[in-house]
Amino acid sequence: MAIYRFMGKETQYITFEITLSNGSKCQVRYRKCYISIPVLHKRVDHFEFRGNVYISHTLYFSHSILLDYDAAFDYRNEAVRIANELAGFTRNERDVQLSLLDS
């Protein structure tokens, strides 16, 4: 786990694997950013999606989200939601044509 410093606070990348709606796997790196926007009381959290052709043909996609500064949320569920949205999958729908690429 890599640790970086922003504005005097430690920031840790959390790495985990998710499964998209079509059953394909994706590596995710998540960072809760302490780079804040004080006037708006917001923070920007960062996701990196790696190793999944459904998300990006380059096998890498970077995505940031704007949150309330003290917001708590389940970053794993959020990663699955974002990845499925990027891949064009709905939560309960399997894309048969794209799954043919896996065979």
HUZI-V794628 format. One record per residue. N is the residue number from 1. RES is the residue in three letters. PHI is phi in degrees with one decimal (NA if undefined). PSI is psi in radians with two decimals (NA if undefined). BURIAL is b if it has 9 or more other C-alpha atoms within 8 Angstrom, else e. Layout:
# HUZI-V794628
n:res:phi:psi:burial
N:RES:PHI:PSI:BURIAL
N:RES:PHI:PSI:BURIAL
This chain:
# HUZI-V794628
n:res:phi:psi:burial
1:MET:NA:2.14:e
2:ALA:-83.2:2.50:e
3:ILE:-121.8:2.30:e
4:TYR:-127.0:2.77:e
5:ARG:-114.1:2.28:e
6:PHE:-131.4:2.21:b
7:MET:49.8:0.70:e
8:GLY:82.8:-0.02:e
9:LYS:-114.9:2.55:e
10:GLU:-76.6:2.43:e
11:THR:-123.1:2.21:b
12:GLN:-111.2:2.38:b
13:TYR:-85.0:2.34:b
14:ILE:-110.7:2.18:e
15:THR:-109.6:2.32:b
16:PHE:-154.5:2.96:e
17:GLU:-114.4:2.45:e
18:ILE:-122.9:2.86:b
19:THR:-117.7:2.19:b
20:LEU:-78.3:2.99:b
21:SER:-59.3:-0.48:b
22:ASN:-88.5:0.04:b
23:GLY:94.3:-0.12:e
24:SER:-76.8:2.68:e
25:LYS:-99.2:2.72:b
26:CYS:-148.9:2.34:b
27:GLN:-84.9:2.39:b
28:VAL:-128.2:2.37:b
29:ARG:-114.0:2.25:b
30:TYR:-121.7:2.45:b
31:ARG:-135.4:2.13:b
32:LYS:-82.6:1.92:b
33:CYS:-82.2:2.45:b
34:TYR:-101.3:0.19:b
35:ILE:-80.4:1.92:e
36:SER:-111.4:2.89:b
37:ILE:-113.0:1.54:e
38:PRO:-55.9:-0.67:e
39:VAL:-62.9:-0.64:e
40:LEU:-96.0:-0.10:e
41:HIS:56.7:0.82:b
42:LYS:-123.9:2.84:b
43:ARG:-136.8:2.81:b
44:VAL:-116.5:2.02:b
45:ASP:-98.2:2.67:b
46:HIS:-127.2:2.35:b
47:PHE:-119.5:2.46:b
48:GLU:-121.5:2.18:b
49:PHE:-106.2:2.21:b
50:ARG:-131.2:2.50:b
51:GLY:80.0:0.41:b
52:ASN:-133.2:2.04:b
53:VAL:-69.8:-0.38:e
54:TYR:-71.8:-0.50:e
55:ILE:-83.6:-0.77:b
56:SER:-155.3:2.42:b
57:HIS:-68.0:-0.31:e
58:THR:-86.6:-0.05:e
59:LEU:66.9:0.33:b
60:TYR:-147.1:2.37:b
61:PHE:-147.7:2.31:b
62:SER:-106.0:2.36:e
63:HIS:-142.6:2.28:e
64:SER:-116.5:2.60:e
65:ILE:-128.9:2.55:e
66:LEU:-96.9:2.19:e
67:LEU:-130.0:2.82:b
68:ASP:-60.9:2.55:e
69:TYR:-56.2:-0.73:e
70:ASP:-98.0:0.25:e
71:ALA:-64.6:2.38:e
72:ALA:-114.0:2.31:e
73:PHE:-152.4:2.88:e
74:ASP:-84.9:1.78:e
75:TYR:-66.3:-0.48:e
76:ARG:-68.8:-0.81:e
77:ASN:-64.3:-0.65:e
78:GLU:-65.5:-0.68:b
79:ALA:-63.0:-0.74:b
80:VAL:-63.9:-0.76:b
81:ARG:-62.2:-0.83:b
82:ILE:-63.8:-0.78:e
83:ALA:-61.8:-0.78:b
84:ASN:-63.9:-0.66:b
85:GLU:-66.2:-0.77:b
86:LEU:-63.5:-0.64:b
87:ALA:-79.8:-0.21:b
88:GLY:85.2:0.33:e
89:PHE:-98.8:2.51:b
90:THR:-90.5:2.91:b
91:ARG:-56.7:-0.72:e
92:ASN:-113.3:0.27:e
93:GLU:-111.9:2.23:e
94:ARG:-96.9:2.23:e
95:ASP:-86.5:1.79:e
96:VAL:-66.2:-0.74:e
97:GLN:-63.3:-0.80:e
98:LEU:-68.5:-0.55:e
99:SER:-68.8:-0.34:b
100:LEU:-64.8:-0.45:e
101:LEU:-64.8:-0.47:e
102:ASP:-76.0:-0.36:e
103:SER:-89.8:NA:e
